[in-house]
Amino acid sequence: MSRLANRRILVVEDEFLIAAALCDMLEDASATVVGPATNVRDAMILLQEQEVDAAILDVNLNGAWSDPIAEELRMRRIPFIFTTGYGADERTTRFEARVVAKPYTWEEIDDQLALALLDRCQS
């Protein structure tokens, strides 16, 4: 059984094909996908309306940083990982978040998300 089975994962990604592939991978791992959201506003609405166990956030959403979402997740103690084509930066350091560089593999997403969930359990 997948480490992400029965987990509700918020997906925040502005590139349609990347979001679709990521959602497919999560569903294949028996996770429940929340979203995907393509912008900060929609992600914040989903967080208000849905239960979420963890999240995958694209750092840059059509030119807007995903920082407000990361702040909300951190405040709620919901683990998350960043995905980015830009590499790690001060955001990943500031939020003490794991980062997966694009293009990524399912194994990288699965490993880092599972570690983020484990980090929450240990803190």
Secondary structure as GFF3:
##gff-version 3
##sequence-region A 1 123
A	DSSP	beta_strand	8	12	.	.	.	ID=ss1
A	DSSP	alpha_helix	16	28	.	.	.	ID=ss2
A	DSSP	beta_strand	32	37	.	.	.	ID=ss3
A	DSSP	alpha_helix	40	49	.	.	.	ID=ss4
A	DSSP	beta_strand	54	58	.	.	.	ID=ss5
A	DSSP	beta_strand	60	61	.	.	.	ID=ss6
A	DSSP	beta_strand	64	65	.	.	.	ID=ss7
A	DSSP	alpha_helix	67	76	.	.	.	ID=ss8
A	DSSP	beta_strand	80	84	.	.	.	ID=ss9
A	DSSP	alpha_helix	90	94	.	.	.	ID=ss10
A	DSSP	beta_strand	98	101	.	.	.	ID=ss11
A	DSSP	alpha_helix	106	122	.	.	.	ID=ss12
###
